[in-house]
Amino acid sequence: MRNANSCGHRCDRPGTAAPGLRRISNRGAAVLDAKYKIEKDADSPDAIYQLLAYCTALGLPAGHVVYAGTSTEACHTYTLTTGTTITFHPLDLTADLHILRRQINEIASDMANGPSM
């Protein structure tokens, strides 16, 4: 994975935030944005639009949002009319370290496998 800020792409207008990570492999690519606050409505239209903008600017088929959530929350995936897939991953920061690592590995696996069509 590469830090998207060092990849040389402009994802939004100059001076705006860039996504946290961009993954490129021989199986495809995806972008990840981390939300550093507890999101009541993590899958808000604003978050979907922001990831769609990143995916469009980078020419990527999938985007992922990771946010502070709870262990009872489920992962949500949206396939937009553009064909872009946006997945929201809750990360339970109150969990034991081994569970937190498992959650991170599951997110990395989802990114590595690409969107399921």
C-alpha positions, 0 to 999 in steps of 0.5 A: 500500500502507498500513502495517497499523499505521496502518489502525485495525484490530486483527488479533490480541488487543490488544498483539500484532503487526500485519502489515507491509502491507495492500494495497487496490485496486479489484481486491481486497486482501491482507495481507503479513507480513515475517519478519525472520529466516531461516526453516527452516520458513517455512510452519509451522502457526504462520505459516499460523495467524497470516496466517489470523488477519490475513486473517479480522480484516481480511476479506481473501481472501489473505495473504503472508509474505516471509522470508529464503530462498535463490534455490533455494527456491520460492514456496509457496501454500496455499488453506485450507478457509476459501477464504483463500489464504496464499503464502510468498515467499522473498527471497534477501538475498544476491542482487545488488541488481538480482535483489533488486529483481526478487524484490520486484517479483514479490511486489508483482505477486503481491499486486496480481493477487490469489489465483489461483482 
